[in-house]
Amino acid sequence: MNRGSNGVFNVHLEGGAEYGEFIYIGDIFQEKIKIKKGKLHLDDIVLEIDNEPVAGYTQSDIVDFVKKAGETITLRTVKQGL
């Protein structure tokens, strides 16, 4: 997934260890998002960001991780309940 022209990835990640939840896709700004391959869906659980497992990460951890990322990040996700 590439950063948009506004400098952000246009995906809102929610959840986190502090809430007893996995990080998940909370909102997608489809008209602004640039995805190279695959599809993202609301409520998908994020397993990895750039091949880094993110289970146990807090919301703050994720924000810092994504801010430090380059122009492209790779998300590995799974649908909830699978």
C-alpha positions in Angstrom: 0.0 0.0 0.0 1.4 3.4 -0.9 1.1 6.7 0.8 -1.4 9.0 -0.8 -0.6 12.5 -2.1 -1.5 13.8 1.3 1.4 11.7 2.9 -0.8 9.2 4.7 -1.9 5.7 3.9 -5.6 6.5 4.1 -6.5 3.5 6.3 -7.6 3.9 9.9 -6.2 1.2 12.1 -8.1 0.5 15.3 -7.9 -1.8 18.3 -4.7 -2.7 20.1 -3.4 -4.5 23.1 -4.6 -1.8 25.5 -8.2 -2.7 24.5 -7.7 -6.5 24.6 -8.0 -6.5 20.8 -5.9 -7.2 17.7 -5.2 -4.3 15.4 -7.8 -4.1 12.7 -8.9 -2.1 9.7 -11.4 0.5 11.1 -11.9 2.6 8.0 -10.7 2.7 4.4 -10.7 5.8 2.3 -11.1 3.8 -1.0 -11.1 6.9 -3.2 -7.7 7.9 -1.9 -6.0 4.6 -1.1 -3.4 3.1 -3.4 -3.2 -0.7 -3.1 -0.7 -2.5 -5.3 -2.1 -6.0 -4.8 -5.1 -7.6 -3.0 -8.0 -6.0 -1.2 -8.5 -4.6 2.3 -11.9 -4.9 4.0 -13.3 -3.2 7.1 -12.7 -5.2 10.3 -9.9 -7.3 8.8 -7.3 -8.2 11.5 -3.8 -6.9 10.8 -1.3 -9.8 11.4 1.8 -8.1 10.1 3.0 -4.8 8.9 6.1 -5.0 6.6 6.6 -8.6 7.7 6.7 -7.6 11.4 4.1 -9.5 13.5 2.0 -6.9 15.3 0.0 -9.1 17.7 0.3 -7.5 21.2 1.0 -4.0 19.8 -0.8 -1.1 21.3 -2.4 1.6 19.2 0.5 3.9 20.1 3.0 1.3 18.9 1.2 1.0 15.5 1.0 4.8 15.1 4.8 5.1 15.7 5.5 2.1 13.4 3.5 3.5 10.5 4.9 7.0 10.9 8.5 5.6 10.6 7.5 3.5 7.5 8.6 4.6 4.0 6.4 5.4 1.1 5.0 1.9 0.9 3.9 -0.6 3.6 2.7 -4.2 3.3 -0.2 -5.4 5.4 -0.9 -9.0 6.0 -4.5 -9.3 7.1 -7.2 -11.9 7.7 -10.9 -11.7 8.0 -12.2 -11.8 11.5 -13.7 -15.2 12.5 -11.5 -17.2 10.2 
